[in-house]
Amino acid sequence: MDATSSNMSHPFCGIVPPHILDHLSRAQSSTISGRARRTLEHDALQRTRRRLTTVRGMSAPATARAGSDKPQRTIYDAEHKETLPGKKVRGETDEAGSDASVNRAFAGLGATFELYYKAYGRHSIDGAGLPLDATVHYGKDYDNAFWDGERMVFGDGDGELFRDFTTALDVIGHELTHGVTQYTANLEYLGQSGALNESISDVFGSLIKQYSLKQTADQADWLIGDGLLGPDVDKGTALRSMKAPGTAYDDDVLGKDPQPATMDGYVTTSQDNGGVHINSGIPNHAFYLVAVSLGGNAWERAGQLWYDVLTGGELAKDAQFADFAKLTIDAAKGRYGDHGEEHEALVKAWSQVGVTNNQGH
């Protein structure tokens, strides 16, 4: 069931979590701390704007409402300013130009559209052919990328700690999936429902990368933002690891990855909307366990079940981890039968991360 424009929430969802930026804002280097503070201040302003702005219904053109089987992409260049959308630099029928950021953003929007359409029959983010817009070269040394409720926005990074944010396909898929969630379950961006919101974006961001690379579950790296960290990060591979939450980085500058893999490590905090970027490691790890247990292409059975729950109309806006777990188990029963391989994998995975136990049977 898709949310209507009158009741959709549009949280500001940046790919770099606040706990990393907060840690960087206290760095000894005034250059690093200054950049991080500016990014934090910008992100806080964006959050305020999202709360205060009246939600406008985002509707696709009438021609797309029939269900376009091709994306309608437009890329803009902010030219290092913070005015959106910026100057239009590429439309759907335009040839690739010399700007690598524009080309990567264009390709990333297309890869995201392709996974949702070919694997799940979904026509763009809203299910009805919504045009996909993105802005590149946003701000100066801006260390983030975000979905603002209407478009993808990419910073160039600072070139030292973070590279250009168009370089990671899973980051693009992650942010656009916030749009899918916005149009479907519309999960509240707070506490466990907010962590589910983040986790669902990680799940499908990873699946979009796996689909593009034609990787099976055992071939995938299960990293979010691999290749995004810059040359000055000595001990870090990505922003998050779904395979081993808490191990993505342990760096003098970035700090240590705080994500737990199980409920034993659940973090209670007032920061980051109740730790949405931290506790998302728990449902992330559950998905990883299901996917590798089932084997093959993770977007097929495991991804199908997550998609069924996200779009099925029964996932409450304030759903907790246990609610989501139950719905995935029910979805497995409905799609694949009681006590089948899929059902058993789900029960075991949620139990391993401490969300449900054998009562899931």
C-alpha positions in Angstrom: 0.0 0.0 0.0 1.6 3.3 -1.1 1.4 6.3 1.2 -0.5 9.3 -0.1 1.1 12.7 -0.4 -1.0 14.0 2.4 0.5 11.8 5.1 4.1 11.2 3.9 6.9 12.2 6.1 10.1 13.5 4.5 12.9 13.0 7.0 16.4 14.3 6.1 18.4 11.1 5.5 22.1 11.6 5.0 24.4 8.6 4.2 27.2 9.7 6.6 25.8 9.1 10.1 25.8 12.0 12.6 28.0 10.0 15.0 30.9 10.1 12.5 30.5 13.8 11.8 30.2 14.6 15.5 33.4 12.7 16.2 35.2 14.5 13.3 33.9 17.9 14.7 36.1 17.3 17.7 39.2 16.5 15.7 42.5 18.2 16.6 42.8 19.4 13.0 40.9 22.6 12.6 40.4 21.8 8.9 38.8 18.5 9.7 36.7 19.8 12.6 35.6 22.8 10.6 34.4 20.8 7.7 32.5 18.4 10.0 30.8 21.2 11.9 29.8 22.9 8.6 28.3 19.6 7.4 26.5 19.0 10.7 25.1 22.5 10.7 24.0 22.1 7.1 22.3 18.7 7.9 20.6 20.2 10.9 19.2 23.0 8.8 18.0 20.5 6.2 16.2 18.5 8.9 14.5 21.7 10.1 13.4 22.5 6.6 12.0 19.1 6.1 9.9 19.4 9.3 8.6 22.9 8.4 8.0 22.5 4.7 4.4 21.6 3.8 4.5 18.3 2.1 3.8 18.7 -1.6 2.4 15.8 -3.5 5.0 14.5 -5.8 3.2 13.2 -8.9 4.6 11.7 -12.0 3.5 12.9 -15.4 0.3 11.4 -16.8 2.3 9.5 -19.4 4.3 7.8 -16.6 1.3 7.1 -14.5 0.5 4.1 -16.7 3.7 2.5 -15.4 6.8 3.4 -17.4 9.2 0.6 -17.8 12.1 3.0 -18.3 13.5 5.7 -15.9 13.1 9.4 -16.5 16.3 10.9 -15.1 17.5 14.5 -14.8 20.8 15.5 -13.4 21.5 19.0 -12.1 24.8 20.7 -11.1 24.7 22.9 -8.0 28.1 24.3 -9.0 29.3 24.1 -5.4 26.4 26.2 -4.2 23.7 25.1 -1.8 20.7 26.1 -4.0 18.6 23.3 -5.3 18.1 21.9 -7.9 20.9 23.8 -9.7 21.6 23.9 -13.4 20.2 21.1 -15.6 23.1 19.3 -17.2 21.7 16.0 -18.4 18.3 14.6 -19.3 17.2 11.0 -20.0 18.0 11.2 -23.8 21.3 13.1 -23.5 24.6 11.5 -24.2 27.2 11.1 -21.4 29.4 14.2 -21.0 32.8 14.8 -19.5 31.7 15.2 -15.9 32.2 11.9 -14.1 29.9 12.8 -11.2 27.1 13.5 -13.6 27.6 10.2 -15.4 27.9 8.2 -12.2 24.7 9.8 -10.7 22.8 9.1 -14.0 24.0 5.5 -14.0 23.2 5.0 -10.3 19.6 6.3 -10.7 19.2 3.9 -13.6 20.6 0.9 -11.7 18.3 1.6 -8.8 15.3 1.8 -11.2 16.4 -1.4 -12.8 16.5 -3.5 -9.6 13.1 -2.3 -8.4 11.5 -2.8 -11.8 13.0 -6.1 -13.0 13.1 -7.8 -9.6 9.9 -6.5 -8.1 7.9 -5.0 -10.9 8.0 -1.6 -9.3 7.8 1.4 -11.6 10.3 3.9 -10.0 10.3 5.1 -6.4 6.6 5.7 -6.1 5.5 2.7 -8.1 4.0 4.9 -10.8 6.9 6.1 -12.8 8.1 9.1 -10.7 10.9 10.9 -12.5 14.3 10.6 -10.8 16.2 13.8 -10.1 19.6 14.3 -8.7 21.9 17.2 -8.0 25.7 16.8 -8.0 28.6 19.1 -6.8 26.5 20.3 -3.9 28.2 22.8 -1.6 32.0 23.0 -1.0 33.8 20.1 0.7 30.3 18.8 1.6 30.8 15.4 3.2 27.4 13.8 2.7 24.8 12.7 0.2 21.1 12.8 1.0 17.5 12.2 -0.2 15.5 15.3 0.7 12.0 13.9 -0.1 12.2 15.0 -3.8 15.7 14.4 -5.1 19.1 12.9 -4.5 21.8 15.4 -3.6 25.5 14.6 -3.7 28.5 16.4 -2.1 31.9 16.1 -3.7 33.5 15.1 -0.4 36.7 16.7 0.8 39.0 14.3 -1.1 40.8 13.3 2.1 38.3 11.6 4.4 35.5 11.2 1.9 35.5 10.8 -1.9 32.9 12.1 -4.2 29.6 10.6 -3.0 28.5 9.5 -6.5 31.3 6.9 -6.5 29.4 4.3 -4.4 26.4 2.7 -6.1 25.0 1.3 -2.9 24.9 4.9 -1.4 22.8 6.0 -4.3 20.5 3.0 -3.9 20.3 3.5 -0.2 19.2 7.1 -0.5 16.7 6.5 -3.2 15.2 3.6 -1.1 14.4 6.2 1.5 12.0 7.5 -1.2 10.5 4.0 -1.7 9.9 3.8 2.1 8.5 7.3 2.1 5.9 6.2 -0.5 5.1 2.8 1.2 5.4 2.0 4.9 6.5 5.6 5.6 8.4 4.4 8.7 8.9 7.0 11.4 12.5 8.2 11.6 12.9 7.5 15.3 14.1 4.7 17.5 13.5 1.1 16.2 11.2 2.2 13.4 13.9 4.7 12.3 16.6 2.0 12.5 14.3 -0.2 10.3 14.0 2.8 7.9 17.8 3.0 7.7 18.3 -0.8 7.5 15.8 -1.2 4.6 17.8 1.4 2.7 21.0 -0.5 3.4 19.4 -3.8 2.4 18.2 -2.5 -1.0 21.3 -0.4 -1.5 23.4 -3.5 -1.2 21.0 -5.5 -3.4 21.2 -2.8 -6.1 25.0 -3.1 -6.1 24.8 -6.9 -6.1 22.3 -6.9 -9.0 24.5 -4.5 -11.0 27.6 -6.6 -10.4 25.7 -9.9 -10.9 26.9 -11.1 -7.5 25.5 -14.0 -5.4 25.1 -13.6 -1.7 28.3 -15.4 -1.0 30.2 -13.2 -3.5 29.0 -9.9 -2.2 31.1 -7.8 0.2 28.0 -6.7 2.2 29.6 -3.3 2.8 27.8 0.0 2.6 29.9 2.8 1.1 32.9 0.6 0.0 35.3 2.9 -1.8 33.8 6.1 -0.3 36.4 6.6 2.4 39.3 8.8 1.4 43.1 8.3 1.4 43.5 9.8 4.9 41.4 7.0 6.5 44.0 4.4 7.5 41.7 1.8 9.1 38.4 1.7 7.4 36.8 0.0 4.5 33.3 1.4 4.4 30.6 3.2 6.4 28.9 0.0 7.6 29.2 -3.8 7.3 26.0 -5.9 7.2 28.1 -9.1 7.5 29.9 -7.9 10.6 28.4 -4.8 12.1 30.9 -2.8 14.1 33.9 -3.6 12.0 33.6 -1.2 9.0 36.2 1.2 10.5 38.4 1.7 13.6 40.3 4.8 12.7 42.1 7.5 14.7 40.3 10.2 12.7 36.9 8.6 12.0 36.6 6.8 15.4 35.2 3.2 15.8 32.2 1.7 14.1 29.6 1.6 16.9 27.0 -0.7 15.2 25.8 -3.8 17.2 25.1 -7.1 15.4 22.6 -8.3 18.0 20.2 -7.0 20.6 22.8 -7.6 23.3 24.6 -4.5 22.0 21.5 -2.4 21.4 22.4 1.3 22.0 19.9 3.5 23.9 20.7 7.1 23.1 18.9 10.4 22.4 21.3 11.2 19.6 20.6 10.5 15.9 16.9 10.2 16.5 17.5 7.4 18.9 20.5 5.8 17.2 18.9 5.0 13.9 22.2 4.7 12.1 23.7 2.6 14.9 21.0 0.1 15.8 20.2 -0.5 12.1 23.1 -3.0 12.3 20.8 -5.5 14.0 18.2 -5.9 11.2 21.0 -5.5 8.7 22.7 -8.5 10.1 19.5 -10.5 10.2 19.1 -9.9 6.4 22.6 -10.9 5.8 22.1 -14.2 7.7 18.9 -14.9 5.8 20.5 -14.1 2.4 23.6 -16.3 2.9 21.6 -19.1 4.4 19.3 -19.2 1.3 22.2 -18.6 -1.1 22.0 -17.6 -4.7 20.9 -14.1 -5.6 20.0 -12.2 -2.4 17.5 -10.0 -4.3 15.4 -13.0 -5.2 14.0 -14.8 -2.1 15.4 -12.7 0.8 15.0 -9.4 -1.0 11.5 -10.4 -2.2 10.4 -11.0 1.4 11.7 -7.6 2.6 10.0 -6.0 -0.3 6.7 -7.8 0.4 6.8 -6.5 4.0 7.8 -2.9 3.0 5.0 -2.6 0.4 2.4 -5.0 1.9 0.4 -2.4 3.9 0.7 -4.2 7.3 4.0 -2.6 8.5 3.0 0.1 11.0 4.8 3.5 10.8 6.1 2.9 14.4 7.0 -0.7 13.9 9.6 -2.2 16.2 12.2 -4.9 15.2 10.0 -7.7 16.5 7.0 -6.4 14.5 9.1 -6.4 11.3 10.6 -9.8 12.1 7.1 -11.3 12.5 5.9 -9.8 9.2 8.9 -11.3 7.4 8.2 -14.7 8.8 4.6 -14.4 7.9 5.6 -13.3 4.4 7.8 -16.4 4.1 4.9 -18.6 5.1 2.6 -16.9 2.6 4.9 -16.9 -0.3 6.9 -20.1 0.2 4.9 -22.2 2.7 5.1 -23.2 6.3 8.4 -24.6 7.6 10.1 -24.3 4.2 13.7 -23.3 3.8 12.8 -19.6 3.7 10.7 -19.8 6.9 13.4 -21.7 8.7 16.2 -19.2 7.6 14.1 -16.3 8.9 13.3 -17.8 12.3 17.0 -18.7 12.8 18.3 -15.3 11.7 16.0 -13.2 13.8 16.8 -15.5 16.8 20.6 -15.2 16.2 20.3 -11.4 16.4 18.2 -11.6 19.5 15.0 -10.2 18.1 12.8 -13.3 18.2 13.3 -16.9 19.4 11.9 -20.2 18.4 8.4 -19.0 19.1 8.6 -17.6 15.6 7.7 -21.1 14.4 
